[in-house]
Amino acid sequence: MYETGSLKVSDFGLSALYETKRQDGLLHTTCGTPAYVAPEVINKRGYDGEKADIWSSWVIFFVLLAGYLPFHDANLMVMYKKISKGELKCPEHFPSEVENLLS
């Protein structure tokens, strides 16, 4: 944590370069840590990198609150289907305000 109190989270194991944007203005590099990857990255139709990063931050937030991943599955393809559907079930102990924020 920095002196300003800002927490920085990064994972550059696989990252898309800005220069890889196509004429449609979207990134098409399929990359990311599987449980944290955004649905639009999985669907391979192109994605906005900043919006995909917001999704990944949302997953981190969920994990910090719940203690587990929102769409986890031992089978990678099943997990990707869960992510693509985005059907989230929040823990019962989540206040309604947290559920609203996550949705």
TORFI-638800 format. One record per residue (C-alpha): residue in one letter; chain; x, y, z. Coordinates in steps of 0.25 Angstrom, whole numbers, plus 5000, padded with zeros to 4 digits. Layout:
residu: A	chaine: A	X: X	Y: Y	Z: Z
...
END
This chain:
residu: M	chaine: A	X: 5000	Y: 5000	Z: 5000
residu: Y	chaine: A	X: 5005	Y: 5014	Z: 4997
residu: E	chaine: A	X: 5006	Y: 5026	Z: 5006
residu: T	chaine: A	X: 4993	Y: 5031	Z: 5000
residu: G	chaine: A	X: 4985	Y: 5018	Z: 5004
residu: S	chaine: A	X: 4983	Y: 5014	Z: 4990
residu: L	chaine: A	X: 4984	Y: 4999	Z: 4988
residu: K	chaine: A	X: 4990	Y: 4994	Z: 4974
residu: V	chaine: A	X: 4987	Y: 4981	Z: 4969
residu: S	chaine: A	X: 4993	Y: 4975	Z: 4956
residu: D	chaine: A	X: 4996	Y: 4962	Z: 4949
residu: F	chaine: A	X: 5004	Y: 4964	Z: 4936
residu: G	chaine: A	X: 5006	Y: 4949	Z: 4934
residu: L	chaine: A	X: 4998	Y: 4950	Z: 4921
residu: S	chaine: A	X: 4994	Y: 4964	Z: 4916
residu: A	chaine: A	X: 4989	Y: 4970	Z: 4904
residu: L	chaine: A	X: 4997	Y: 4982	Z: 4897
residu: Y	chaine: A	X: 4990	Y: 4994	Z: 4893
residu: E	chaine: A	X: 4996	Y: 4993	Z: 4880
residu: T	chaine: A	X: 4988	Y: 4980	Z: 4877
residu: K	chaine: A	X: 4975	Y: 4987	Z: 4876
residu: R	chaine: A	X: 4968	Y: 4984	Z: 4863
residu: Q	chaine: A	X: 4961	Y: 4994	Z: 4854
residu: D	chaine: A	X: 4948	Y: 4992	Z: 4862
residu: G	chaine: A	X: 4956	Y: 4998	Z: 4874
residu: L	chaine: A	X: 4955	Y: 4986	Z: 4882
residu: L	chaine: A	X: 4966	Y: 4976	Z: 4887
residu: H	chaine: A	X: 4965	Y: 4962	Z: 4882
residu: T	chaine: A	X: 4976	Y: 4955	Z: 4890
residu: T	chaine: A	X: 4970	Y: 4944	Z: 4899
residu: C	chaine: A	X: 4978	Y: 4945	Z: 4912
residu: G	chaine: A	X: 4976	Y: 4946	Z: 4926
residu: T	chaine: A	X: 4975	Y: 4938	Z: 4939
residu: P	chaine: A	X: 4964	Y: 4928	Z: 4936
residu: A	chaine: A	X: 4955	Y: 4931	Z: 4948
residu: Y	chaine: A	X: 4957	Y: 4946	Z: 4947
residu: V	chaine: A	X: 4955	Y: 4947	Z: 4932
residu: A	chaine: A	X: 4943	Y: 4956	Z: 4927
residu: P	chaine: A	X: 4932	Y: 4949	Z: 4919
residu: E	chaine: A	X: 4935	Y: 4957	Z: 4906
residu: V	chaine: A	X: 4949	Y: 4952	Z: 4906
residu: I	chaine: A	X: 4944	Y: 4938	Z: 4907
residu: N	chaine: A	X: 4934	Y: 4940	Z: 4896
residu: K	chaine: A	X: 4945	Y: 4944	Z: 4886
residu: R	chaine: A	X: 4938	Y: 4956	Z: 4880
residu: G	chaine: A	X: 4947	Y: 4967	Z: 4884
residu: Y	chaine: A	X: 4947	Y: 4974	Z: 4897
residu: D	chaine: A	X: 4950	Y: 4988	Z: 4903
residu: G	chaine: A	X: 4963	Y: 4985	Z: 4912
residu: E	chaine: A	X: 4958	Y: 4995	Z: 4922
residu: K	chaine: A	X: 4945	Y: 4989	Z: 4924
residu: A	chaine: A	X: 4951	Y: 4975	Z: 4925
residu: D	chaine: A	X: 4960	Y: 4980	Z: 4936
residu: I	chaine: A	X: 4948	Y: 4986	Z: 4943
residu: W	chaine: A	X: 4942	Y: 4972	Z: 4943
residu: S	chaine: A	X: 4954	Y: 4966	Z: 4948
residu: S	chaine: A	X: 4954	Y: 4976	Z: 4960
residu: W	chaine: A	X: 4940	Y: 4972	Z: 4962
residu: V	chaine: A	X: 4944	Y: 4958	Z: 4964
residu: I	chaine: A	X: 4955	Y: 4962	Z: 4974
residu: F	chaine: A	X: 4945	Y: 4970	Z: 4982
residu: F	chaine: A	X: 4936	Y: 4958	Z: 4982
residu: V	chaine: A	X: 4947	Y: 4949	Z: 4987
residu: L	chaine: A	X: 4951	Y: 4958	Z: 4998
residu: L	chaine: A	X: 4937	Y: 4959	Z: 5003
residu: A	chaine: A	X: 4932	Y: 4944	Z: 5001
residu: G	chaine: A	X: 4945	Y: 4937	Z: 5002
residu: Y	chaine: A	X: 4943	Y: 4929	Z: 4990
residu: L	chaine: A	X: 4942	Y: 4931	Z: 4975
residu: P	chaine: A	X: 4929	Y: 4935	Z: 4969
residu: F	chaine: A	X: 4929	Y: 4925	Z: 4957
residu: H	chaine: A	X: 4939	Y: 4914	Z: 4961
residu: D	chaine: A	X: 4939	Y: 4900	Z: 4955
residu: A	chaine: A	X: 4950	Y: 4890	Z: 4954
residu: N	chaine: A	X: 4946	Y: 4888	Z: 4939
residu: L	chaine: A	X: 4951	Y: 4901	Z: 4932
residu: M	chaine: A	X: 4940	Y: 4900	Z: 4921
residu: V	chaine: A	X: 4929	Y: 4899	Z: 4931
residu: M	chaine: A	X: 4935	Y: 4911	Z: 4939
residu: Y	chaine: A	X: 4936	Y: 4919	Z: 4926
residu: K	chaine: A	X: 4921	Y: 4916	Z: 4923
residu: K	chaine: A	X: 4918	Y: 4921	Z: 4937
residu: I	chaine: A	X: 4925	Y: 4933	Z: 4935
residu: S	chaine: A	X: 4919	Y: 4936	Z: 4921
residu: K	chaine: A	X: 4905	Y: 4934	Z: 4927
residu: G	chaine: A	X: 4908	Y: 4943	Z: 4939
residu: E	chaine: A	X: 4898	Y: 4936	Z: 4948
residu: L	chaine: A	X: 4903	Y: 4940	Z: 4962
residu: K	chaine: A	X: 4899	Y: 4935	Z: 4975
residu: C	chaine: A	X: 4903	Y: 4943	Z: 4987
residu: P	chaine: A	X: 4906	Y: 4938	Z: 5000
residu: E	chaine: A	X: 4894	Y: 4939	Z: 5010
residu: H	chaine: A	X: 4902	Y: 4948	Z: 5019
residu: F	chaine: A	X: 4904	Y: 4959	Z: 5009
residu: P	chaine: A	X: 4896	Y: 4971	Z: 5012
residu: S	chaine: A	X: 4886	Y: 4976	Z: 5001
residu: E	chaine: A	X: 4895	Y: 4988	Z: 4999
residu: V	chaine: A	X: 4907	Y: 4979	Z: 4995
residu: E	chaine: A	X: 4898	Y: 4970	Z: 4986
residu: N	chaine: A	X: 4893	Y: 4983	Z: 4979
residu: L	chaine: A	X: 4907	Y: 4988	Z: 4977
residu: L	chaine: A	X: 4912	Y: 4974	Z: 4971
residu: S	chaine: A	X: 4900	Y: 4974	Z: 4962
END
